[in-house]
Amino acid sequence: MGERTLTEAKSDKDPKVVQGMFARIAGRYDLANRVLSGGVDTRWRRRVVKRAGGDLSGQRAVDVACGTGDLAVVLDRAGADVLGVDFTFEMLEHAPAKLRPGVWVQGDALAMPVSSGSADVVTMAFGLRNVVDRRQCFRELLRITKPGGKVLILEFGMPDRDLFGRVYRSYLTHVLPRIGGALSGDRAAYRYLDSTVQEWPDAHQLSQEMLEDGFASVDHERLFRGVACLHVAVAPSEV
Ligand SMILES: C[S@@+](CC[C@H](N)C(=O)[O-])C[C@H]1O[C@@H](n2cnc3c(N)ncnc32)[C@H](O)[C@@H]1O
């Protein structure tokens, strides 16, 4: 698929184009992640689980847009009863090698095959940026969460425009698509990453939207000087 199609996906986020892109890079996705982030992404996923409560024994956790399963594995290690949901079969195909089969389901983050109010903890790492309607996604995350349960969203962010921020922006635009392209065989996918990250709203706007869509509280934590951001939201308690 050419870059033209992916540029269109950036503006309208056509789910079929997004799915096709992840299907093509699925086999090299983990390797590209480790190299491009210098391994920091694994620390971020552990942070998500820590903020979820650390010890998740006996808790039901749904990892949305689970991809090849890296966050679900950390949730499982923390004792959670995990379900991973993703709409790209080729990404999910790599997950059972990391954690038993049977905990992975193909489904759309905007209409998940998951019962309402069934999850104590809902996580989504680097998935929200790709959905066609993030407000619908917030409502769907809330729908499957138990009253008082937690929703944790990890996404890329933007550092301040200091020296580090300028170097990072340059890395994102000029270096990352080259290395990501060489590792995955799909440079356009990593151009898409750059453009969606650059366009992404700031953390305060996302928090505001989540509150408007029904969460009782939302806070956020900048990771690695703002390169990533973790939103931690709580579903309203039953009255
Ligand atoms: C960048 S990967 C992140 C994977 C994983 N969460 C991680 O931390 O490595 C984004 C994932 O979101 C999935 N995705 C994008 N839009 C989706 C949607 N509407 N429903 C379900 N999965 C979706 C893609 O298939 C892909 O596996």
The ligand as an SDF file (V2000), in Angstrom:
LIG
                    3D

 27 29  0  0  0  0  0  0  0  0999 V2000
    0.2700    0.7020   18.1890 C   0  0  0  0  0  0  0  0  0  0  0  0
   -0.5710   -0.8070   18.3880 S   0  0  0  0  0  0  0  0  0  0  0  0
   -0.5840   -1.0060   20.1450 C   0  0  0  0  0  0  0  0  0  0  0  0
   -0.6170   -2.4430   20.5660 C   0  0  0  0  0  0  0  0  0  0  0  0
   -0.4340   -2.7140   22.0460 C   0  0  0  0  0  0  0  0  0  0  0  0
   -1.4770   -2.1200   22.8400 N   0  0  0  0  0  0  0  0  0  0  0  0
    0.9110   -2.2530   22.5330 C   0  0  0  0  0  0  0  0  0  0  0  0
    0.9760   -1.5770   23.5590 O   0  0  0  0  0  0  0  0  0  0  0  0
    1.9120   -2.6080   21.9230 O   0  0  0  0  0  0  0  0  0  0  0  0
   -2.2210   -0.2830   18.0560 C   0  0  0  0  0  0  0  0  0  0  0  0
   -3.2020   -1.4280   18.0240 C   0  0  0  0  0  0  0  0  0  0  0  0
   -4.5200   -0.8660   18.0120 O   0  0  0  0  0  0  0  0  0  0  0  0
   -5.3310   -1.7200   17.2540 C   0  0  0  0  0  0  0  0  0  0  0  0
   -6.5220   -0.9770   16.8830 N   0  0  0  0  0  0  0  0  0  0  0  0
   -6.5930    0.1910   16.2070 C   0  0  0  0  0  0  0  0  0  0  0  0
   -7.8700    0.5730   16.0750 N   0  0  0  0  0  0  0  0  0  0  0  0
   -8.6300   -0.3770   16.6890 C   0  0  0  0  0  0  0  0  0  0  0  0
  -10.0200   -0.5440   16.8920 C   0  0  0  0  0  0  0  0  0  0  0  0
  -10.9050    0.3370   16.4250 N   0  0  0  0  0  0  0  0  0  0  0  0
  -10.4360   -1.6110   17.5730 N   0  0  0  0  0  0  0  0  0  0  0  0
   -9.5490   -2.5280   18.0450 C   0  0  0  0  0  0  0  0  0  0  0  0
   -8.2220   -2.4410   17.8750 N   0  0  0  0  0  0  0  0  0  0  0  0
   -7.7710   -1.3690   17.2080 C   0  0  0  0  0  0  0  0  0  0  0  0
   -4.4420   -2.1280   16.0920 C   0  0  0  0  0  0  0  0  0  0  0  0
   -4.9110   -3.2810   15.4670 O   0  0  0  0  0  0  0  0  0  0  0  0
   -3.1120   -2.3250   16.7940 C   0  0  0  0  0  0  0  0  0  0  0  0
   -2.9350   -3.6550   17.1890 O   0  0  0  0  0  0  0  0  0  0  0  0
  1  2  1  0
  2  3  1  0
  2 10  1  0
  3  4  1  0
  4  5  1  0
  5  6  1  0
  5  7  1  0
  7  8  2  0
  7  9  1  0
 10 11  1  0
 11 12  1  0
 11 26  1  0
 12 13  1  0
 13 14  1  0
 13 24  1  0
 14 15  1  0
 14 23  1  0
 15 16  2  0
 16 17  1  0
 17 18  1  0
 17 23  2  0
 18 19  1  0
 18 20  2  0
 20 21  1  0
 21 22  2  0
 22 23  1  0
 24 25  1  0
 24 26  1  0
 26 27  1  0
M  CHG  2   2   1   9  -1
M  END
$$$$
